[in-house]
Amino acid sequence: MTGVQNSQATPEVRGLQAPTYDAPDLKLPSHEGPQFDAIMVGAGFAMFGSPEGPWNMARRAEVKLGPRLKVHAVIDPNEPRARACLDEKAKVFVRDSYKDTVILPNLAAYADKVKAGAAPVPKAVFVASPPQFRGGLESHTDLEVQINKFFPDSAIFVEKPIATGAPWDKSVNQSKEVGAILEKQHKGVVSVGHCLRYLKSAQLLKKILEDNNLTVMATFGRYIMSYELAVKPEFWTLSKCQGPIIENGTHLADLCRYFGGDVDLDSLSAHAIEADEKLGHLVKLGFDESVIPPNERIPRVTQASWKFTNGAVGTLLHGLILHDGDYAIELEVYADGYQFILQDPYGEAKLLVRRPGSAEFEVIDTPNDDPYYNEMSNFIDAVEGGDDPRILSGWDDAAKSYEFTWAIRNASEKSSAERRQRQGVPAPSA
């Protein structure tokens, strides 16, 4: 089985390069219909793109909606950054979507405009602010609670992870409380951007499991970054993004959960190569790490293993190891008689399947697949009653993945502390 296609043709995507989608003649069936009023929270890389990877929430909404998209506001306290992003939008095929966009420092300022009759209630709120400023209940983290307060009927699309707060137990518990608030009070669709669930290869794997009544026995995920282009100091600072597993490896941790089910967190163990170890020295960092205190520097490699609650076993390897080019990402899933390998999810994604009775792999190609577009398309279909309204990652499920990644970080830090004690090595100082 080869050549699985998107239901709506999208421009070609390759590797970790974000597609430009800047085609004046690009016309999809979803471009026909009423105006889609939206606001965008956050003017950083996740919303408007970066040189490091394919993440670009706004661009996927533009492709899905075309000229129907009307962005009434970008919410970001950094006005120059937001203005620079809007200046770039004046050059793309949906430039009219942004011609009247205003820049506001907070959500309340837009709510005031709505109350005054100067702006419409948004049909959707796209959220890509830094995760340390969302997913909680404090005045500086309660973004989703504010959205629910001001716009209880508006759909919400939130980038992953849902939070990166500390201390970990407070942040995890608050994220669950936010989920309870949304479940009880919010009337709009809520989707969290764990995009790899939306890969066509991931959906094919899920279907084979279901069609053959298979129970997953083991998962093994490998997520190795090309770290050279990761230049945001926040990513490399533990107190900001809370480490690479929580902020980055969450993609594959979530995918392990998607196939294996809930994790027995008490069974989890993990080890790391820390920044202060000999193997933790990286030769091609794209910024000066000396600005980060030694005790705040993130681990270079983390390996974790656990039991799922159904008895299956799981393993995850995450590393900041490669230079240049694409990441190296792969997920293996095993069931009685079956081996699945999901390869290259950000590039030319494909699924390899070994079935009972054969030692050969069936290779299932999924050309030009873009999981970021797929999740955005599903979200908008859920809002408007379109062809594929499935939300594969809701808030409560995303909260479980968030808790899981914190458990991995905590376990790796515990093992590192025990190793230092055995070896008589002091912990890095501030």
Residue pairs with C-beta under 8 A, 6 or more apart in sequence:
1 362
1 364
2 363
2 364
2 365
3 365
3 367
4 200
4 204
4 364
4 365
4 366
4 367
4 369
5 367
5 368
6 200
6 368
6 369
6 370
6 373
6 374
7 387
7 388
8 28
8 29
8 30
8 377
9 28
10 19
10 21
10 63
10 368
10 370
10 373
11 19
11 20
11 21
11 23
11 26
11 63
11 368
12 19
12 368
13 19
13 54
13 368
13 369
13 370
13 373
14 347
14 348
15 325
15 326
15 346
15 347
16 52
16 53
16 54
16 226
16 325
16 326
16 327
16 346
16 347
17 54
18 49
18 50
18 53
18 54
18 55
18 56
18 59
19 54
19 59
19 370
21 59
21 62
21 63
21 92
21 93
22 91
22 92
22 93
23 93
24 93
26 63
26 66
26 93
27 66
28 63
28 64
28 66
30 64
30 65
30 66
30 377
30 380
30 386
31 65
31 66
31 67
31 68
32 68
33 68
33 384
34 68
35 68
35 70
36 65
36 68
36 69
36 70
36 123
36 124
36 380
36 384
37 70
37 72
37 120
37 121
37 122
37 123
37 124
38 61
38 69
38 70
38 71
38 72
38 122
38 123
38 124
38 125
38 126
39 71
39 72
39 73
39 74
39 75
39 110
39 122
39 125
39 126
40 47
40 57
40 58
40 71
40 73
40 74
40 75
40 125
40 126
40 128
41 74
41 75
41 76
41 107
41 125
41 126
41 127
41 128
41 129
41 143
42 75
42 76
42 127
42 128
42 129
42 130
42 159
43 74
43 76
43 78
43 81
43 82
43 85
43 103
44 76
44 81
44 128
44 129
44 130
45 52
45 55
45 232
46 55
46 56
46 57
46 128
46 159
47 56
47 57
47 58
47 85
47 126
47 128
47 159
48 56
48 57
48 58
48 59
48 85
48 88
49 55
49 56
49 58
49 59
50 56
51 229
52 229
52 230
52 231
53 346
54 346
54 370
54 372
55 159
55 372
56 372
57 126
57 128
57 157
57 159
57 193
57 372
57 376
58 71
58 89
58 126
60 370
60 372
60 373
60 375
60 376
60 377
61 69
61 126
61 376
61 380
62 69
62 92
62 93
62 94
62 97
63 373
63 376
64 373
64 376
64 377
64 380
65 94
65 97
65 380
66 94
67 94
67 96
67 97
69 94
69 97
70 97
70 100
71 97
71 98
71 101
72 100
72 101
72 102
72 110
72 119
72 120
72 122
73 101
73 102
73 103
73 104
73 110
73 113
73 119
74 82
74 85
74 86
74 101
74 102
74 103
74 104
75 104
75 105
75 106
75 107
75 109
75 110
75 129
76 82
76 103
76 105
76 129
77 105
77 106
79 103
79 105
82 103
83 103
86 98
86 101
86 103
89 95
89 97
89 98
89 101
90 98
90 99
102 113
104 110
104 113
107 143
107 146
107 147
107 150
108 146
108 150
110 119
110 150
111 150
111 151
113 119
114 120
114 121
114 150
114 151
121 151
121 153
121 154
122 151
122 154
123 154
123 155
123 383
124 154
124 155
124 156
124 157
124 188
124 379
124 380
124 383
125 147
125 151
125 154
125 155
125 156
125 157
126 157
127 134
127 143
127 144
127 147
127 156
127 157
127 158
127 159
128 159
129 143
130 164
130 234
130 240
130 241
131 159
131 161
131 162
131 163
131 164
131 241
131 247
132 141
132 163
132 164
132 165
132 240
132 241
132 242
133 140
133 141
133 143
134 141
134 143
134 144
134 158
134 162
134 163
135 141
135 143
135 144
135 158
135 161
135 162
135 163
135 165
135 171
135 174
135 175
135 178
135 402
136 142
136 163
136 165
136 171
136 174
136 175
136 178
137 145
137 174
137 177
137 178
138 174
141 163
141 165
141 174
142 178
144 156
144 158
144 178
144 181
144 182
144 395
145 178
145 181
147 154
147 156
148 181
148 182
148 185
148 186
151 188
152 185
152 186
152 187
152 188
153 187
153 188
154 188
155 188
155 189
155 190
155 191
155 379
155 382
155 383
156 182
156 186
156 188
156 189
156 190
156 191
157 191
157 193
157 376
157 379
158 190
158 191
158 192
158 193
158 395
158 398
159 192
159 193
160 192
160 193
160 194
160 195
160 250
160 251
160 254
160 393
160 398
160 401
161 246
161 247
161 250
161 398
161 401
161 402
161 405
162 175
162 178
162 192
162 395
162 398
162 399
162 402
163 171
163 174
163 175
163 402
164 171
164 240
164 241
164 242
164 246
164 247
165 171
165 174
165 175
165 242
166 239
166 242
168 242
168 406
168 409
168 410
171 406
172 399
172 402
172 403
172 406
175 399
175 402
175 403
176 396
176 399
178 395
178 399
179 395
179 396
179 399
182 190
182 395
183 395
183 396
188 383
189 379
189 382
189 383
189 391
190 391
190 394
190 395
191 375
191 378
191 379
191 382
191 391
191 393
191 394
192 393
192 394
192 395
192 397
192 398
193 372
193 375
193 393
194 250
194 251
194 254
194 255
194 258
194 392
194 393
194 398
194 401
195 251
195 371
195 372
195 374
195 375
196 202
196 251
196 252
196 254
196 255
196 345
196 371
197 254
197 255
197 258
197 371
197 375
197 392
197 393
198 371
198 374
198 375
198 378
198 392
199 342
199 345
199 349
199 366
199 369
199 371
199 374
200 349
200 366
200 369
200 374
201 342
201 343
201 345
201 349
201 350
201 351
201 364
201 366
201 369
202 255
202 258
202 342
202 345
202 371
204 351
204 364
204 366
205 259
205 333
205 340
205 342
205 351
206 258
206 259
208 214
208 338
208 340
208 353
209 216
209 259
209 333
209 335
212 335
212 338
214 335
214 336
214 338
215 310
215 312
215 335
215 336
216 259
216 260
216 261
216 308
216 310
216 312
216 333
216 334
216 335
217 312
217 313
217 334
217 335
217 336
218 312
218 313
218 314
218 315
218 332
218 333
218 334
219 256
219 259
219 260
219 312
219 313
219 314
219 315
219 331
219 332
219 333
219 334
220 314
220 315
220 316
220 317
220 331
220 332
221 252
221 253
221 255
221 256
221 314
221 315
221 316
221 317
221 330
221 331
221 332
222 252
222 316
222 317
222 328
222 329
222 330
222 331
223 248
223 249
223 251
223 252
223 316
223 317
223 318
223 319
223 327
223 329
224 317
224 318
224 319
224 321
224 322
224 327
224 328
224 329
225 244
225 248
225 318
225 319
225 320
225 321
225 322
225 327
226 322
226 323
226 324
226 325
226 326
226 327
227 282
227 284
227 285
227 286
227 320
227 321
227 322
227 323
228 284
228 285
228 286
228 323
228 324
229 286
230 236
230 286
230 320
231 286
231 287
233 240
233 287
233 291
233 292
234 240
234 241
235 241
235 244
235 247
235 248
235 298
236 287
236 289
236 292
236 297
236 298
237 292
237 296
237 297
237 298
238 295
238 296
238 297
238 298
239 296
241 247
242 406
242 409
243 298
243 299
243 409
244 298
244 299
244 302
244 318
244 320
245 253
245 302
245 304
245 318
245 405
245 408
245 409
245 412
246 402
246 405
246 406
246 409
248 318
249 302
249 316
249 318
249 405
249 408
250 401
250 402
250 405
252 316
252 318
252 329
252 331
253 316
253 401
253 404
253 405
253 408
254 393
254 398
254 401
254 404
255 331
255 342
256 263
256 314
256 316
256 331
257 263
257 397
257 400
257 401
257 404
258 392
259 331
259 333
260 308
260 310
260 312
260 314
260 333
261 308
261 309
261 310
261 312
262 308
262 309
262 400
263 306
263 307
263 308
263 309
263 314
263 400
263 404
263 407
264 306
264 307
264 308
264 309
265 306
265 403
265 404
265 407
267 306
267 307
268 304
268 305
268 306
268 407
268 408
268 411
269 304
269 305
269 306
269 411
269 415
270 302
270 303
270 304
270 305
270 408
270 409
270 411
270 412
270 415
271 302
271 303
271 412
271 415
271 416
272 299
272 300
272 301
272 302
272 303
272 412
272 413
272 415
272 416
273 279
273 280
273 299
273 300
273 301
273 302
274 280
274 297
274 299
274 300
274 416
274 428
275 289
275 294
275 297
275 298
275 299
275 300
275 428
276 294
276 297
276 428
279 300
279 301
280 299
280 300
282 300
282 320
284 323
289 297
293 428
293 429
293 430
294 428
294 429
294 430
295 427
295 428
295 429
295 430
296 430
297 428
298 320
299 412
299 416
300 319
300 320
300 321
301 317
301 318
301 319
301 320
301 321
302 316
302 317
302 318
302 319
302 408
302 409
302 412
303 315
303 316
303 317
303 318
304 315
304 316
304 408
304 411
304 412
305 313
305 314
305 315
305 316
306 313
306 314
307 313
307 314
308 314
316 408
322 328
326 344
326 346
326 347
327 346
329 343
329 344
329 345
329 346
330 341
330 342
330 343
330 344
331 341
331 342
331 345
332 339
332 340
332 341
332 342
333 339
333 340
333 342
334 340
337 355
337 356
338 353
338 354
338 355
338 356
339 352
339 353
339 354
339 361
340 351
340 352
340 353
340 354
341 351
341 352
341 361
342 349
342 350
342 351
342 352
343 349
343 350
343 351
343 352
344 350
345 371
348 365
348 367
349 366
349 369
349 371
350 363
350 364
350 365
350 366
351 363
351 364
351 366
352 361
352 362
352 363
352 364
353 361
353 362
353 364
354 360
354 361
354 362
355 362
375 392
375 393
377 386
377 388
378 388
378 389
378 390
378 391
378 392
379 391
380 386
381 387
381 388
381 389
382 389
382 390
382 391
417 427
419 425
420 426
420 427
